[in-house]
């Protein structure tokens, strides 16, 4: 631009002096380039240096995050085959959790590095960044209001993964849906219900989480027997059935403690309830309850203990009851010759009263 203005302002050469004028203009242009070439070179080198540093820094950070994630996966696979690893570590859960965390960290690192580099390059061109930053701020606020549900889902998913609230294979109750976790995402969590249906739950809609697969579970069984049964005998039969169950596969792994008889939960006129509980592997309480009921019922049948709802017991002692004891006595009016029937017979009028 400076060279064009210089050439336009120069007077037109007169005849005979065109060579001198052209040489003068060429000299001025060469002088202008000589004065500004250092500025151009400095700006170009600065842009190349900023881009190179940004690219190298981004690659280094992404590789470091990838190695960190691979180390987390290797530590989970190292104990996967052991007994402790089978109880405490879910390799698929750890893998998805680490990959989700790594994806978030890589995206954040790339955004910060490349965004900072772009602003520095624009500054190298001596472009005023104040209007650009103000426009970006206004656009960010508008985008935040328009996509607030998406932002809420994303942030909720990030914190759920970082806090390890649930993972693949866990059985959870999310309020809006319940089932086994199939996939954990930053925006949506996929659940499989009891009937096989797939639920897609947005992370921002989940207000509470009930994880049924962390720590341990409790299996509770209520046994109702007749109030006439011997409680000590009932306790002995239940204890023997539970002891046999705890020694057999796979219940010896699913039971994490002895079966406890807490005592009488309620006593009524026609029944009494005995409460039985056991600490089990997380997520296995329902199967333990069913098996425990099955064994207690069989043990009661063998021991002759009757539960509420069965056939009532028959009395074995005492004489046989008279089958006619409940019958009413015959009526005196059933016989036509009885005095009561004769007294109730109507009197026949004399024949001479009609004459």
C-alpha positions as CSV (number, residue, x, y, z in Angstrom):
1,X,0.0,0.0,0.0
2,X,2.8,2.4,0.8
3,X,4.6,1.6,-2.5
4,X,1.3,2.2,-4.5
5,X,0.8,5.5,-2.8
6,X,4.4,6.5,-3.5
7,X,4.1,5.6,-7.2
8,X,0.7,7.4,-7.5
9,X,2.1,10.6,-5.9
10,X,5.2,10.7,-8.1
11,X,5.0,13.1,-11.1
12,X,4.8,11.8,-14.6
13,X,8.1,11.6,-16.2
14,X,8.9,14.2,-18.8
15,X,10.3,13.2,-22.1
16,X,14.0,12.5,-21.9
17,X,13.9,12.0,-18.1
18,X,11.9,8.7,-18.0
19,X,14.9,6.6,-17.2
20,X,15.9,8.7,-14.3
21,X,12.4,8.8,-12.8
22,X,12.0,5.0,-13.1
23,X,15.3,4.4,-11.4
24,X,14.3,6.8,-8.7
25,X,11.0,5.1,-8.1
26,X,12.6,1.7,-8.1
27,X,15.1,2.9,-5.5
28,X,12.4,4.2,-3.3
29,X,10.5,0.9,-3.5
30,X,13.6,-1.1,-2.7
31,X,14.3,1.2,0.2
32,X,10.8,0.7,1.6
33,X,11.1,-3.1,1.3
34,X,14.6,-3.0,3.0
35,X,13.1,-1.0,5.9
36,X,10.2,-3.4,6.5
37,X,11.5,-6.8,5.6
38,X,12.8,-7.4,9.2
39,X,9.3,-6.7,10.5
40,X,7.8,-9.3,8.1
41,X,10.4,-11.8,9.0
42,X,10.0,-11.3,12.7
43,X,6.1,-11.7,12.4
44,X,6.4,-14.8,10.3
45,X,8.9,-16.4,12.6
46,X,6.8,-15.5,15.6
47,X,3.7,-17.2,14.0
48,X,5.7,-20.3,13.1
49,X,7.1,-20.5,16.6
50,X,3.7,-20.2,18.2
51,X,2.2,-22.8,16.0
52,X,5.1,-25.2,16.5
53,X,5.0,-24.9,20.3
54,X,1.2,-25.3,20.3
55,X,1.4,-28.5,18.2
56,X,4.2,-30.0,20.2
57,X,2.6,-29.2,23.5
58,X,-0.7,-30.6,22.4
59,X,0.8,-33.9,21.2
60,X,2.9,-34.2,24.4
61,X,-0.1,-33.7,26.7
62,X,-2.3,-36.1,24.7
63,X,0.3,-38.8,24.8
64,X,0.8,-38.3,28.5
65,X,-3.0,-38.6,29.1
66,X,-3.1,-41.7,26.9
67,X,-0.3,-43.4,28.8
68,X,-2.0,-42.6,32.1
69,X,-5.3,-44.2,30.9
70,X,-3.4,-47.3,29.7
71,X,-1.7,-47.6,33.1
72,X,-5.1,-47.4,34.8
73,X,-6.5,-50.1,32.5
74,X,-3.4,-52.3,33.2
75,X,-3.8,-52.0,36.9
76,X,-7.4,-53.1,36.6
77,X,-6.5,-56.1,34.4
78,X,-3.7,-57.2,36.7
79,X,-6.2,-58.1,39.5
80,X,-9.1,-59.2,37.1
81,X,-8.3,-62.9,37.3
82,X,-7.9,-63.0,41.1
83,X,-10.7,-63.7,43.6
84,X,-10.4,-60.2,45.1
85,X,-10.4,-58.7,41.6
86,X,-13.6,-60.5,40.7
87,X,-15.4,-59.0,43.7
88,X,-14.0,-55.5,43.7
89,X,-13.0,-54.7,40.1
90,X,-15.0,-54.5,37.0
91,X,-12.6,-54.3,34.1
92,X,-15.2,-53.0,31.6
93,X,-16.4,-50.4,34.2
94,X,-12.8,-49.2,34.8
95,X,-12.1,-49.1,31.1
96,X,-15.1,-47.0,30.2
97,X,-14.6,-44.7,33.2
98,X,-10.9,-44.1,32.3
99,X,-11.7,-43.6,28.6
100,X,-14.4,-41.0,29.4
101,X,-12.1,-39.1,31.8
102,X,-9.3,-39.2,29.2
103,X,-11.6,-38.0,26.5
104,X,-12.7,-35.0,28.6
105,X,-9.1,-34.1,29.6
106,X,-7.8,-34.4,26.0
107,X,-10.6,-32.2,24.7
108,X,-10.1,-29.6,27.4
109,X,-6.3,-29.5,26.8
110,X,-6.7,-29.2,23.0
111,X,-9.2,-26.4,23.4
112,X,-7.0,-24.4,25.8
113,X,-3.8,-24.9,23.8
114,X,-5.2,-24.2,20.3
115,X,-7.4,-21.3,21.5
116,X,-4.5,-19.6,23.2
117,X,-2.3,-20.1,20.2
118,X,-4.9,-18.6,17.9
119,X,-5.2,-15.5,20.0
120,X,-1.5,-15.1,20.1
121,X,-1.3,-15.4,16.3
122,X,-3.9,-12.8,15.9
123,X,-2.0,-10.6,18.3
124,X,1.1,-11.0,16.2
125,X,-0.8,-9.5,13.2
126,X,-1.5,-6.5,15.5
127,X,-5.3,-7.1,15.4
128,X,-7.3,-5.6,18.1
129,X,-8.7,-8.5,20.1
130,X,-11.0,-6.5,22.4
131,X,-14.0,-6.6,20.0
132,X,-13.4,-10.2,19.2
133,X,-13.3,-11.2,22.8
134,X,-16.4,-9.2,23.6
135,X,-18.3,-10.8,20.7
136,X,-17.1,-14.3,21.8
137,X,-18.4,-13.5,25.3
138,X,-21.8,-12.5,24.1
139,X,-22.0,-15.6,21.8
140,X,-21.0,-17.8,24.7
141,X,-23.7,-16.4,26.9
142,X,-26.3,-16.9,24.2
143,X,-25.2,-20.4,23.5
144,X,-25.2,-21.2,27.2
145,X,-28.9,-20.1,27.5
146,X,-29.9,-21.9,24.4
147,X,-28.1,-25.2,25.2
148,X,-28.3,-25.1,28.9
149,X,-29.8,-28.6,29.0
150,X,-26.9,-30.0,27.0
151,X,-24.4,-28.2,29.2
152,X,-26.2,-29.6,32.3
153,X,-26.1,-33.1,31.0
154,X,-22.5,-32.9,30.1
155,X,-21.4,-31.4,33.5
156,X,-23.5,-34.0,35.4
157,X,-21.9,-36.8,33.4
158,X,-18.4,-35.5,34.1
159,X,-19.0,-35.4,37.9
160,X,-20.7,-38.8,37.9
161,X,-17.7,-40.4,36.2
162,X,-15.2,-38.5,38.3
163,X,-16.9,-39.4,41.6
164,X,-17.5,-43.1,40.4
165,X,-21.2,-43.0,41.4
166,X,-21.9,-46.0,39.2
167,X,-20.4,-48.0,36.4
168,X,-21.0,-50.7,33.8
169,X,-22.6,-53.8,35.4
170,X,-24.0,-51.9,38.4
171,X,-27.7,-52.1,39.2
172,X,-29.0,-48.7,40.0
173,X,-32.3,-46.9,40.7
174,X,-32.1,-43.5,39.0
175,X,-35.7,-42.4,39.9
176,X,-36.9,-42.0,36.3
177,X,-35.7,-45.6,35.5
178,X,-34.0,-48.5,37.1
179,X,-31.9,-51.5,35.8
180,X,-28.4,-52.6,35.0
181,X,-26.0,-50.0,33.6
182,X,-25.0,-51.0,30.1
183,X,-23.1,-47.9,29.0
184,X,-22.0,-44.7,30.8
185,X,-21.7,-41.6,28.6
186,X,-21.0,-37.9,29.3
187,X,-24.5,-37.0,28.2
188,X,-26.6,-40.1,28.4
189,X,-26.6,-43.3,30.6
190,X,-27.9,-46.5,29.1
191,X,-29.8,-48.9,31.4
192,X,-31.3,-52.4,30.8
193,X,-34.6,-52.9,32.7
194,X,-35.9,-56.1,34.3
195,X,-37.9,-57.0,31.2
196,X,-35.0,-56.4,28.8
197,X,-35.9,-52.9,27.7
198,X,-33.2,-50.3,27.2
199,X,-33.6,-46.9,29.0
200,X,-31.7,-43.8,27.8
201,X,-31.5,-41.5,30.8
202,X,-30.1,-38.0,30.5
203,X,-27.5,-37.3,33.2
204,X,-29.0,-33.9,33.9
205,X,-32.4,-35.4,34.8
206,X,-31.0,-37.7,37.5
207,X,-31.7,-36.1,40.9
208,X,-30.7,-39.1,43.0
209,X,-28.9,-42.4,42.4
210,X,-29.4,-45.6,44.4
211,X,-26.6,-48.0,43.6
212,X,-27.5,-51.6,44.5
213,X,-24.1,-53.0,43.5
214,X,-21.7,-51.2,45.8
215,X,-20.5,-52.5,49.2
216,X,-22.8,-55.3,50.2
217,X,-26.5,-56.2,50.2
218,X,-28.8,-57.6,52.8
219,X,-31.1,-60.6,52.1
220,X,-34.2,-60.7,54.4
221,X,-36.7,-63.5,54.7
222,X,-39.9,-63.5,56.9
223,X,-40.9,-67.0,58.0
224,X,-44.5,-67.3,59.3
225,X,-45.4,-70.2,61.5
226,X,-48.3,-71.2,63.8
227,X,-48.2,-69.7,67.3
228,X,-48.3,-73.2,68.8
229,X,-44.9,-74.2,67.3
230,X,-41.8,-74.5,69.5
231,X,-39.5,-71.5,68.9
232,X,-36.3,-73.2,69.9
233,X,-37.1,-76.0,67.4
234,X,-37.9,-73.5,64.7
235,X,-34.5,-71.7,65.4
236,X,-32.6,-75.0,65.2
237,X,-34.2,-76.1,61.9
238,X,-33.5,-72.7,60.3
239,X,-29.9,-72.7,61.5
240,X,-29.2,-76.1,60.1
241,X,-30.7,-75.3,56.7
242,X,-28.7,-72.0,56.5
243,X,-25.5,-73.8,57.5
244,X,-25.9,-76.4,54.7
245,X,-26.6,-73.6,52.2
246,X,-23.5,-71.7,53.2
247,X,-21.3,-74.8,52.5
248,X,-22.5,-75.3,48.9
249,X,-21.6,-73.6,45.6
250,X,-22.3,-70.9,44.6
251,X,-23.8,-69.7,47.9
252,X,-20.6,-69.9,49.8
253,X,-19.3,-67.0,47.7
254,X,-22.5,-65.0,47.6
255,X,-23.0,-65.2,51.4
256,X,-20.6,-62.8,53.1
257,X,-21.6,-63.7,56.6
258,X,-23.6,-66.2,58.6
259,X,-27.3,-66.3,58.4
260,X,-28.7,-64.5,61.4
261,X,-32.1,-65.1,63.1
262,X,-33.1,-61.8,64.5
263,X,-36.1,-63.1,66.4
264,X,-39.8,-62.6,66.3
265,X,-40.9,-59.7,64.1
266,X,-44.6,-60.0,65.0
267,X,-46.9,-62.2,67.1
268,X,-50.6,-62.5,66.1
269,X,-53.5,-64.7,67.2
270,X,-53.1,-67.1,64.2
271,X,-49.4,-66.7,63.3
272,X,-45.9,-65.4,64.4
273,X,-43.2,-64.1,62.1
274,X,-39.5,-65.0,62.4
275,X,-37.1,-62.6,60.8
276,X,-34.0,-64.1,59.0
277,X,-31.2,-61.9,57.4
278,X,-27.9,-62.5,55.8
279,X,-25.1,-60.2,54.3
280,X,-24.6,-61.0,50.7
281,X,-22.5,-60.1,47.7
282,X,-23.8,-56.8,46.1
283,X,-26.6,-57.4,43.7
284,X,-27.2,-61.0,44.7
285,X,-29.6,-60.6,47.6
286,X,-32.7,-61.6,45.6
287,X,-31.3,-64.9,44.6
288,X,-30.1,-65.6,48.1
289,X,-33.6,-64.8,49.5
290,X,-35.3,-67.3,47.0
291,X,-32.9,-70.1,47.8
292,X,-33.2,-69.5,51.5
293,X,-37.0,-69.7,51.4
294,X,-36.7,-72.9,49.4
295,X,-34.5,-74.6,51.9
296,X,-36.4,-73.4,54.9
297,X,-39.6,-74.7,53.5
298,X,-38.1,-78.1,52.8
299,X,-36.6,-78.3,56.2
300,X,-39.9,-77.4,57.9
301,X,-41.7,-80.1,55.9
302,X,-39.1,-82.7,57.0
303,X,-39.3,-81.6,60.6
304,X,-43.1,-81.5,60.7
305,X,-43.3,-77.8,61.4
306,X,-46.4,-76.3,59.8
307,X,-46.3,-72.8,58.3
308,X,-49.3,-70.5,58.1
309,X,-51.5,-71.2,55.2
310,X,-51.0,-75.0,55.2
311,X,-53.6,-77.8,55.9
312,X,-54.8,-77.6,59.5
313,X,-53.6,-80.2,61.8
314,X,-55.9,-83.1,62.8
315,X,-56.3,-84.1,66.4
316,X,-54.8,-87.6,67.0
317,X,-56.0,-88.2,70.6
318,X,-59.5,-88.6,72.2
319,X,-62.5,-90.7,71.1
320,X,-64.1,-90.3,67.8
321,X,-66.8,-87.7,67.7
322,X,-70.5,-88.9,67.3
323,X,-71.6,-88.0,63.8
324,X,-75.2,-87.5,65.0
325,X,-74.2,-85.1,67.8
326,X,-74.8,-82.1,65.6
327,X,-78.2,-83.3,64.4
328,X,-81.4,-81.8,65.8
329,X,-84.1,-83.9,67.5
330,X,-87.0,-85.1,65.4
331,X,-90.2,-83.0,65.7
332,X,-93.2,-84.3,67.5
333,X,-95.4,-83.2,64.6
334,X,-93.7,-85.5,62.2
335,X,-95.8,-88.5,63.5
336,X,-99.5,-88.4,62.7
337,X,-100.4,-90.5,65.8
338,X,-98.6,-88.4,68.3
339,X,-100.7,-86.5,70.9
340,X,-99.4,-83.2,69.5
341,X,-100.5,-84.1,65.9
342,X,-103.9,-85.3,67.2
343,X,-104.5,-82.1,69.2
344,X,-103.7,-80.0,66.1
345,X,-106.1,-82.0,63.8
346,X,-109.1,-79.8,62.9
347,X,-112.5,-80.9,64.3
348,X,-115.0,-82.2,61.8
349,X,-118.4,-80.5,62.2
350,X,-121.5,-82.7,62.9
351,X,-123.6,-83.8,59.9
352,X,-127.1,-82.7,61.4
353,X,-125.9,-79.0,61.5
354,X,-126.3,-78.8,57.7
355,X,-130.1,-79.7,57.8
